[in-house]
Amino acid sequence: MIRRHAAPLLFGCAMTLLAVGAAHAATPACLYQSRSYSEGAYICVQKSLMQTCTSDGRRMVWKVVADKELGNRCVAPFSSAEPRRRVVRRAHVVRHAVAPAEPVSAKCFVFNGKRYCE
């Protein structure tokens, strides 16, 4: 009975993988910081350094833009759309155990958390 249900499930998974693979093969793209870019995209890698996505045979590669006028438009590296998370360092508070309150007598006193009696 399990085999009857497993066969359509396996067939569906295989067809999904084939469809996804065909979609990726149909649209070649360049990758930069885990994001894909189409052919002709320009990005600023560093200050005054621009790259463009071009086709090199079957592969898509990043090429440095030789035009200094275009390269000088890069004033800062490309940053992702997601803002950086702010790191906040917090001090850990040291808590000292306090001795339970005992009846105070005339001959006893407490100093630096310790009780002294005569």
C-alpha positions, 0 to 999 in steps of 0.5 A: 500500500505504501508503494502506491503512494510513494510512486506518484510522490517520487514522480512529482519530485523528479518532475519538479527538479527537472523543471527547476533545472531547466529554468536555471539553464534557460536564464544564465546569470552572474552571481555576486554576494549570493544574488544573481544578475542578468547580462549587462548589469553593472556593480561597484565592487570598490571605490572607482572600480566597476564590473559588468556581467558579460557572456563568455561563451556558455558562462556568465562572468564579471569583467572590469569596466575599463572606462575610467569615467564610468569607474569613477562613478563608484563612490562606495562598494555595492551593499546589499538591500538588507541593513546590517544588524547592530551588535549591542554588547551588554555588561553582565551584572554580578549579583552577590548573595545576601545573607538572610536577616538575623535578629540584630543584637547589641553585641553583633554587627555586619561589615562587608556582608559578614556578621561579627559578634563579640 
